[in-house]
């Protein structure tokens, strides 16, 4: 019998023994005229009870639970430094500690400049934009309004008190109401798996680094080399785990993005420098062509760097000896366009085949999760950032929003 079934059947075994003990202490009863009952607990009875218990539990688990209603508003109060100390109506974890004085990403929350300007002037404000990430019921878009509070006796400023509401339909760029994060069981399971993988992998990398740096005592060169290899491979595994986490967050509509300005030249310098050892291993080279003046991308700097890094790593890993892979950057209308040469090894594949290539079909140096996964992740990240990745016959074209086009709109919003 499986261990799980035995464990689930232990309560029934205990019950059986309890009945047996009671039978020993109770006075004898007159035996019926029919066949004598068994004087011991039958295994078949135990099995029947376990099966009934499992059957009932499966039925209960399959019963659908009603979806939680979307929370429409909450109240908040801050201290004299503008830090939110009280929240009523939604989960406190994502909001307590957020400061109205800063128009920047703060944990899971991001405020625009309306609240920060009002804090400096100690004046009332309305409809400041707040974006909350994460998994709590505070997830999504909000409009904050608040009034300053002062002590009656001294007139000293003591903070803000206000309310938050969901944006109206005419206040969003979406056709419909901003939804609460939809439930995605597959994404939730994947994120749980990612968490369970990341913890031991971090521990392995940490112990390998202790051996490599000899913090616990002298270590022979052979074992130090082994520790270096383990730390390197653990780092590659952690990068793959982060990619899985990003994919799960995209699937679950829980990707936390913060609007920043990303200089393209500095971005490509970092990415190409990191990929130089891989390019040397493959015998390929990288060349970057940019306009005279630098251009900036509007988007989350972490997501943009992950997108460009994973995309370029997938292309470099397919490079051949003596092959040169070009990268061309140019502003086009309200976007920044980056074109990547498609390696000769990938030219023969149609787009749908290219996106389905996994790690088992590739040689050493390929992305740990496969070229297909890396390209699909890049495509999805581009969409999340408001852009698009197009796979052409000879090159891949990435288009992302340009920062200078929307800078005037952002400034106008901050001044409202």
RODO-2510 file (C-alpha; in nm, 4 decimals, decimal comma):
residues 416
     n   res          X          Y          Z
     1     x     0,0000     0,0000     0,0000
     2     x     0,1364     0,3456    -0,0880
     3     x     0,2739     0,5547     0,2014
     4     x     0,0277     0,8362     0,1306
     5     x    -0,2684     0,5983     0,1564
     6     x    -0,1310     0,4514     0,4813
     7     x    -0,0862     0,7999     0,6296
     8     x    -0,4397     0,8983     0,5354
     9     x    -0,5706     0,5753     0,6875
    10     x    -0,4035     0,6182     1,0289
    11     x    -0,7086     0,7929     1,1860
    12     x    -0,9236     0,4952     1,0915
    13     x    -0,6699     0,2530     1,2431
    14     x    -0,6727     0,4524     1,5668
    15     x    -1,0523     0,4428     1,5687
    16     x    -1,0466     0,0677     1,5217
    17     x    -0,8112     0,0173     1,8158
    18     x    -1,0270     0,2479     2,0299
    19     x    -1,3312     0,0326     1,9556
    20     x    -1,1307    -0,2768     2,0401
    21     x    -1,0319    -0,1360     2,3806
    22     x    -1,3907    -0,0410     2,4592
    23     x    -1,4965    -0,3926     2,3724
    24     x    -1,2534    -0,5302     2,6335
    25     x    -1,3999    -0,3166     2,9178
    26     x    -1,7703    -0,3446     2,8326
    27     x    -1,9823    -0,6286     2,9796
    28     x    -2,0400    -0,9266     2,7553
    29     x    -2,3457    -0,9220     2,5378
    30     x    -2,5621    -1,2028     2,4167
    31     x    -2,4324    -1,3323     2,0868
    32     x    -2,6808    -1,3280     1,7993
    33     x    -2,8047    -1,6521     1,6546
    34     x    -2,6511    -1,5756     1,3132
    35     x    -2,2901    -1,6304     1,2083
    36     x    -2,0305    -1,5105     1,4567
    37     x    -1,8804    -1,1722     1,3708
    38     x    -1,5102    -1,1436     1,3094
    39     x    -1,3135    -1,0864     1,6311
    40     x    -1,0533    -0,8642     1,4660
    41     x    -1,0475    -0,5487     1,2462
    42     x    -1,0508    -0,6515     0,8808
    43     x    -0,7995    -0,4903     0,6389
    44     x    -1,0732    -0,4688     0,3765
    45     x    -1,2738    -0,2449     0,6094
    46     x    -0,9748    -0,0156     0,6522
    47     x    -0,9211     0,0037     0,2753
    48     x    -1,2899     0,0816     0,2209
    49     x    -1,2765     0,3637     0,4743
    50     x    -0,9642     0,5141     0,3142
    51     x    -1,1230     0,5027    -0,0313
    52     x    -1,4409     0,6659     0,1004
    53     x    -1,2349     0,9377     0,2683
    54     x    -1,0372     1,0085    -0,0497
    55     x    -1,3530     1,0073    -0,2613
    56     x    -1,5227     1,2591    -0,0318
    57     x    -1,2134     1,4774    -0,0233
    58     x    -1,1822     1,4844    -0,4023
    59     x    -1,5447     1,5852    -0,4361
    60     x    -1,4981     1,8656    -0,1851
    61     x    -1,1824     1,9895    -0,3582
    62     x    -1,3549     1,9947    -0,6953
    63     x    -1,6377     2,2122    -0,5657
    64     x    -1,5857     2,5529    -0,7270
    65     x    -1,5426     2,8477    -0,4952
    66     x    -1,7011     3,1803    -0,5762
    67     x    -1,4624     3,4407    -0,7182
    68     x    -1,3703     3,7204    -0,4800
    69     x    -1,5383     4,0510    -0,5528
    70     x    -1,3148     4,3326    -0,6726
    71     x    -1,2355     4,5860    -0,4008
    72     x    -1,3339     4,9307    -0,5221
    73     x    -1,1813     5,1622    -0,2574
    74     x    -0,9720     5,1928     0,0568
    75     x    -0,8685     5,4571     0,3102
    76     x    -0,5162     5,5565     0,4123
    77     x    -0,3308     5,7874     0,6512
    78     x     0,0324     5,9007     0,6494
    79     x     0,2684     6,0455     0,9069
    80     x     0,4418     6,3834     0,8846
    81     x     0,7047     6,2385     0,6491
    82     x     0,4335     6,1305     0,4034
    83     x     0,4776     5,7586     0,4760
    84     x     0,1581     5,5536     0,4724
    85     x     0,1017     5,4097     0,8216
    86     x    -0,2648     5,3068     0,8113
    87     x    -0,4583     5,1278     0,5396
    88     x    -0,8209     5,0179     0,5702
    89     x    -1,0016     4,8196     0,3017
    90     x    -0,7217     4,6232     0,1317
    91     x    -0,4163     4,4247     0,2331
    92     x    -0,1670     4,6465     0,4154
    93     x     0,1531     4,4681     0,3099
    94     x     0,1890     4,6324    -0,0325
    95     x     0,1109     4,9882     0,0843
    96     x     0,2305     5,0463     0,4413
    97     x     0,5706     5,2142     0,4212
    98     x     0,5100     5,3726     0,0800
    99     x     0,5928     5,7440     0,0833
   100     x     0,3831     6,0067    -0,0927
   101     x     0,6953     6,2237    -0,1114
   102     x     0,8600     6,0167    -0,3854
   103     x     0,7372     5,9579    -0,7404
   104     x     0,9253     5,6320    -0,7840
   105     x     0,8951     5,2569    -0,7523
   106     x     0,8659     5,1573    -0,3864
   107     x     0,8405     4,7834    -0,3453
   108     x     0,5205     4,6715    -0,5172
   109     x     0,3820     5,0262    -0,5452
   110     x     0,4516     5,3124    -0,7858
   111     x     0,3119     5,6662    -0,7433
   112     x     0,3166     5,9482    -0,9962
   113     x     0,4299     6,3042    -0,9188
   114     x     0,0901     6,4461    -0,8211
   115     x     0,1062     6,3259    -0,4597
   116     x     0,4741     6,4241    -0,4267
   117     x     0,4021     6,7806    -0,5383
   118     x     0,1099     6,8101    -0,2962
   119     x     0,3266     6,6790    -0,0122
   120     x     0,5886     6,9463    -0,0721
   121     x     0,3188     7,2181    -0,0743
   122     x     0,1207     7,0615     0,2127
   123     x    -0,1893     7,0947    -0,0060
   124     x    -0,4782     6,8697    -0,1024
   125     x    -0,4527     6,6538    -0,4114
   126     x    -0,6867     6,4363    -0,6157
   127     x    -0,6622     6,1512    -0,8651
   128     x    -0,2934     6,0773    -0,8180
   129     x    -0,2107     5,7581    -1,0045
   130     x    -0,0985     5,4534    -0,8082
   131     x     0,0008     5,1169    -0,9561
   132     x     0,0308     4,8202    -0,7206
   133     x     0,1900     4,4925    -0,8226
   134     x     0,2114     4,1604    -0,6437
   135     x    -0,0561     3,9091    -0,5496
   136     x    -0,2641     4,0913    -0,2866
   137     x    -0,6141     4,2319    -0,3295
   138     x    -0,4531     4,5761    -0,3688
   139     x    -0,3158     4,4731    -0,7094
   140     x    -0,3940     4,7017    -1,0028
   141     x    -0,4549     5,0685    -1,0769
   142     x    -0,5863     5,3243    -0,8277
   143     x    -0,6625     5,6979    -0,8083
   144     x    -0,5608     5,8578    -0,4774
   145     x    -0,7036     6,1741    -0,3215
   146     x    -0,5943     6,3247     0,0085
   147     x    -0,6040     6,6298     0,2335
   148     x    -0,3345     6,7538     0,4736
   149     x    -0,3968     6,7227     0,8482
   150     x    -0,2706     6,9685     1,1110
   151     x    -0,2725     6,9755     1,4915
   152     x    -0,5397     7,2070     1,6290
   153     x    -0,3236     7,3459     1,9076
   154     x     0,0082     7,4082     1,7308
   155     x    -0,0873     7,4007     1,3619
   156     x     0,1880     7,1477     1,3017
   157     x     0,1550     6,9300     0,9906
   158     x     0,0944     6,5670     1,0925
   159     x     0,0321     6,3953     0,7594
   160     x    -0,2297     6,3213     0,4948
   161     x    -0,5630     6,1445     0,5158
   162     x    -0,7324     6,0215     0,2037
   163     x    -0,9063     5,7608    -0,0028
   164     x    -0,8297     5,5558    -0,3133
   165     x    -1,0650     5,4297    -0,5819
   166     x    -1,0428     5,2261    -0,8976
   167     x    -1,0106     5,4391    -1,2142
   168     x    -1,3189     5,5048    -1,4209
   169     x    -1,3441     5,3695    -1,7749
   170     x    -1,2637     5,7092    -1,9283
   171     x    -0,9478     5,7386    -1,7155
   172     x    -0,7726     5,4339    -1,8572
   173     x    -0,6273     5,3403    -2,1914
   174     x    -0,8182     5,0120    -2,1873
   175     x    -1,1506     4,9629    -2,3567
   176     x    -1,3035     4,8221    -2,0396
   177     x    -1,2668     4,8489    -1,6656
   178     x    -0,9275     4,7700    -1,5196
   179     x    -0,9677     4,4105    -1,4029
   180     x    -0,8466     4,2465    -1,0900
   181     x    -0,5595     4,0069    -1,1547
   182     x    -0,7165     3,7038    -1,3179
   183     x    -0,6570     3,3665    -1,1614
   184     x    -0,4157     3,1409    -1,3484
   185     x    -0,3624     2,8017    -1,1801
   186     x    -0,0807     2,7097    -1,4197
   187     x     0,1033     3,0360    -1,3493
   188     x     0,0547     2,9973    -0,9739
   189     x     0,1916     2,6426    -0,9809
   190     x     0,4886     2,7528    -1,1907
   191     x     0,5701     3,0371    -0,9525
   192     x     0,5519     2,7957    -0,6581
   193     x     0,7918     2,5632    -0,8417
   194     x     1,0237     2,8558    -0,9128
   195     x     1,0288     2,9445    -0,5423
   196     x     1,1097     2,5865    -0,4455
   197     x     1,3928     2,5719    -0,7009
   198     x     1,5449     2,9098    -0,6211
   199     x     1,5992     2,8472    -0,2481
   200     x     1,8221     2,5366    -0,2733
   201     x     2,0023     2,6729    -0,5801
   202     x     2,0963     2,9887    -0,3902
   203     x     2,2218     2,7712    -0,1050
   204     x     2,4345     2,5618    -0,3423
   205     x     2,5840     2,8736    -0,4997
   206     x     2,6552     3,0200    -0,1560
   207     x     2,8339     2,7108    -0,0261
   208     x     3,0343     2,6835    -0,3488
   209     x     3,1457     3,0440    -0,3065
   210     x     3,2548     2,9729     0,0527
   211     x     3,4773     2,6916    -0,0752
   212     x     3,6036     2,8938    -0,3708
   213     x     3,7049     3,1904    -0,1538
   214     x     3,8385     2,9644     0,1286
   215     x     3,6388     3,1486     0,3937
   216     x     3,6105     2,8298     0,6008
   217     x     3,9766     2,7401     0,5693
   218     x     4,2383     2,6348     0,3135
   219     x     4,1128     2,4277     0,0198
   220     x     4,3163     2,2442    -0,2426
   221     x     4,3224     2,3971    -0,5952
   222     x     4,1323     2,0992    -0,7363
   223     x     3,8368     2,1500    -0,5045
   224     x     3,8457     2,5264    -0,5598
   225     x     3,8180     2,4678    -0,9351
   226     x     3,5246     2,2335    -0,8761
   227     x     3,3590     2,4955    -0,6539
   228     x     3,4054     2,7583    -0,9251
   229     x     3,2371     2,5325    -1,1806
   230     x     2,9492     2,4620    -0,9401
   231     x     2,9006     2,8332    -0,8680
   232     x     2,9012     2,9158    -1,2397
   233     x     2,6486     2,6454    -1,3231
   234     x     2,4313     2,7462    -1,0277
   235     x     2,4363     3,1026    -1,1599
   236     x     2,3189     2,9804    -1,5006
   237     x     2,0437     2,7809    -1,3315
   238     x     1,9350     3,0850    -1,1285
   239     x     1,9128     3,2885    -1,4497
   240     x     1,6892     3,0193    -1,5997
   241     x     1,4773     3,0158    -1,2827
   242     x     1,4379     3,3946    -1,3085
   243     x     1,3240     3,3519    -1,6690
   244     x     1,0651     3,0977    -1,5571
   245     x     0,9487     3,3363    -1,2877
   246     x     0,9150     3,6173    -1,5428
   247     x     0,7185     3,3905    -1,7762
   248     x     0,4885     3,2892    -1,4891
   249     x     0,4307     3,6534    -1,3903
   250     x     0,3425     3,7408    -1,7499
   251     x     0,1037     3,4460    -1,7663
   252     x    -0,0573     3,5483    -1,4366
   253     x    -0,0706     3,9200    -1,5279
   254     x     0,1430     3,9943    -1,2222
   255     x     0,4566     4,1383    -1,3845
   256     x     0,5704     4,4425    -1,1862
   257     x     0,6945     4,7109    -1,4285
   258     x     0,8186     5,0585    -1,3409
   259     x     0,8469     5,3317    -1,6056
   260     x     1,2085     5,4466    -1,6390
   261     x     1,4334     5,5876    -1,9096
   262     x     1,6786     5,3333    -2,0528
   263     x     1,9747     5,4688    -2,2568
   264     x     2,0215     5,2281    -2,5474
   265     x     2,3968     5,2748    -2,5937
   266     x     2,4796     5,1918    -2,2309
   267     x     2,2374     4,8995    -2,2406
   268     x     2,3982     4,7424    -2,5484
   269     x     2,7480     4,8026    -2,4086
   270     x     2,6615     4,6026    -2,0960
   271     x     2,4874     4,3204    -2,2801
   272     x     2,7547     4,2741    -2,5463
   273     x     3,0290     4,2811    -2,2830
   274     x     2,8530     4,0078    -2,0825
   275     x     2,8096     3,7977    -2,3980
   276     x     3,1676     3,8358    -2,5213
   277     x     3,2871     3,5047    -2,3656
   278     x     2,9989     3,3202    -2,5338
   279     x     3,0739     3,4889    -2,8675
   280     x     3,4392     3,3874    -2,8350
   281     x     3,3360     3,0297    -2,7591
   282     x     3,1181     3,0173    -3,0713
   283     x     3,3787     3,1956    -3,2844
   284     x     3,1339     3,4750    -3,3711
   285     x     3,1614     3,8519    -3,3299
   286     x     2,9176     4,1353    -3,2560
   287     x     2,8978     4,4777    -3,4170
   288     x     2,6710     4,7649    -3,3078
   289     x     2,5644     5,0536    -3,5320
   290     x     2,3875     5,3489    -3,3687
   291     x     2,2917     5,7037    -3,4703
   292     x     2,5230     5,9893    -3,3740
   293     x     2,3114     6,0847    -3,0736
   294     x     2,2018     5,8322    -2,8146
   295     x     1,8328     5,7401    -2,7900
   296     x     1,6329     5,6286    -2,4886
   297     x     1,3660     5,3639    -2,4360
   298     x     1,0702     5,4217    -2,2047
   299     x     1,0244     5,1070    -1,9989
   300     x     1,1265     4,9089    -1,6952
   301     x     1,5069     4,8956    -1,7050
   302     x     1,5199     4,5426    -1,5602
   303     x     1,2670     4,4059    -1,8096
   304     x     1,4303     4,5828    -2,1062
   305     x     1,7749     4,4489    -2,0165
   306     x     1,6373     4,0982    -1,9660
   307     x     1,4599     4,1152    -2,3013
   308     x     1,7637     4,2345    -2,4973
   309     x     2,0027     4,0092    -2,3059
   310     x     1,8035     3,6892    -2,3508
   311     x     1,7298     3,7651    -2,7157
   312     x     2,0905     3,8409    -2,8040
   313     x     2,2205     3,5424    -2,6043
   314     x     1,9940     3,3094    -2,8025
   315     x     2,1267     3,4530    -3,1289
   316     x     2,4932     3,4464    -3,0268
   317     x     2,4648     3,0849    -2,9064
   318     x     2,3603     2,9898    -3,2620
   319     x     2,6532     3,1755    -3,4215
   320     x     2,9190     2,9953    -3,6223
   321     x     3,2924     3,0293    -3,6579
   322     x     3,3794     3,3581    -3,8295
   323     x     3,0172     3,4824    -3,8402
   324     x     2,9495     3,8491    -3,7644
   325     x     2,6165     3,9385    -3,6061
   326     x     2,5117     4,2979    -3,6571
   327     x     2,2924     4,5128    -3,4309
   328     x     2,1430     4,8289    -3,5833
   329     x     1,9676     5,0918    -3,3701
   330     x     1,7616     5,3769    -3,5083
   331     x     1,4692     5,5930    -3,3947
   332     x     1,1546     5,5365    -3,6018
   333     x     0,8570     5,7661    -3,5374
   334     x     0,7661     5,7257    -3,1687
   335     x     0,9694     5,4061    -3,1189
   336     x     1,3278     5,2902    -3,0854
   337     x     1,3941     5,0098    -3,3343
   338     x     1,6732     4,7567    -3,2785
   339     x     1,7454     4,5086    -3,5567
   340     x     1,9408     4,1884    -3,4878
   341     x     2,0929     3,9776    -3,7653
   342     x     1,9554     3,6254    -3,7721
   343     x     2,2414     3,3676    -3,7510
   344     x     2,2847     3,1377    -4,0493
   345     x     2,2052     2,8354    -3,8312
   346     x     1,8565     2,9751    -3,7661
   347     x     1,7780     3,1126    -4,1126
   348     x     1,6528     2,7773    -4,2412
   349     x     1,3854     2,7502    -3,9716
   350     x     1,0359     2,8879    -4,0180
   351     x     0,9091     3,1116    -3,7395
   352     x     0,6864     2,8489    -3,5783
   353     x     0,9695     2,5938    -3,5853
   354     x     1,2157     2,8470    -3,4474
   355     x     0,9895     2,9205    -3,1508
   356     x     0,9604     2,5498    -3,0688
   357     x     1,3324     2,4644    -3,0510
   358     x     1,4127     2,3286    -2,7036
   359     x     1,7393     2,2631    -2,5245
   360     x     1,7526     1,8934    -2,6198
   361     x     1,7826     1,9852    -2,9882
   362     x     2,0788     2,2184    -2,9379
   363     x     2,4508     2,1972    -2,8697
   364     x     2,6588     2,3377    -2,5840
   365     x     2,6341     2,7111    -2,5274
   366     x     2,2630     2,7309    -2,6138
   367     x     2,0192     2,8864    -2,3643
   368     x     1,9509     2,6520    -2,0742
   369     x     1,5775     2,6429    -2,1507
   370     x     1,6223     2,6410    -2,5275
   371     x     1,6249     2,9004    -2,8053
   372     x     1,2499     2,8709    -2,8548
   373     x     1,1766     2,9575    -2,4925
   374     x     1,4168     3,2541    -2,5006
   375     x     1,2506     3,3964    -2,8133
   376     x     0,8991     3,3440    -2,6770
   377     x     0,9981     3,5149    -2,3526
   378     x     1,1434     3,8083    -2,5498
   379     x     0,8246     3,8389    -2,7547
   380     x     0,6040     3,8409    -2,4461
   381     x     0,8265     4,0898    -2,2646
   382     x     0,8166     4,3213    -2,5664
   383     x     0,4363     4,3185    -2,5581
   384     x     0,4338     4,3882    -2,1819
   385     x     0,6611     4,6882    -2,2434
   386     x     0,4290     4,8272    -2,5090
   387     x     0,6360     4,7118    -2,8059
   388     x     0,6684     4,4198    -3,0447
   389     x     0,9320     4,1692    -3,1582
   390     x     0,9035     4,0641    -3,5227
   391     x     1,0932     3,7600    -3,6518
   392     x     1,1860     3,8121    -4,0156
   393     x     1,3650     3,5944    -4,2659
   394     x     1,7044     3,7615    -4,2190
   395     x     1,6715     3,9636    -3,8989
   396     x     1,4699     4,0126    -3,5835
   397     x     1,3223     4,3591    -3,5286
   398     x     1,2497     4,4868    -3,1789
   399     x     1,0379     4,8030    -3,1426
   400     x     0,9933     4,9690    -2,8019
   401     x     0,8436     5,3073    -2,7018
   402     x     1,0818     5,6012    -2,7208
   403     x     1,1238     5,8009    -2,4000
   404     x     1,1455     6,1495    -2,5515
   405     x     0,8045     6,1201    -2,7240
   406     x     0,6109     6,0645    -2,4030
   407     x     0,8221     6,2861    -2,1765
   408     x     0,6019     6,5886    -2,2391
   409     x     0,2882     6,3880    -2,1593
   410     x     0,4396     6,2593    -1,8359
   411     x     0,5436     6,6108    -1,7285
   412     x     0,1939     6,7412    -1,7932
   413     x     0,0446     6,4580    -1,5863
   414     x     0,2834     6,5266    -1,2977
   415     x     0,1803     6,8919    -1,2895
   416     x    -0,1924     6,8226    -1,2713
***
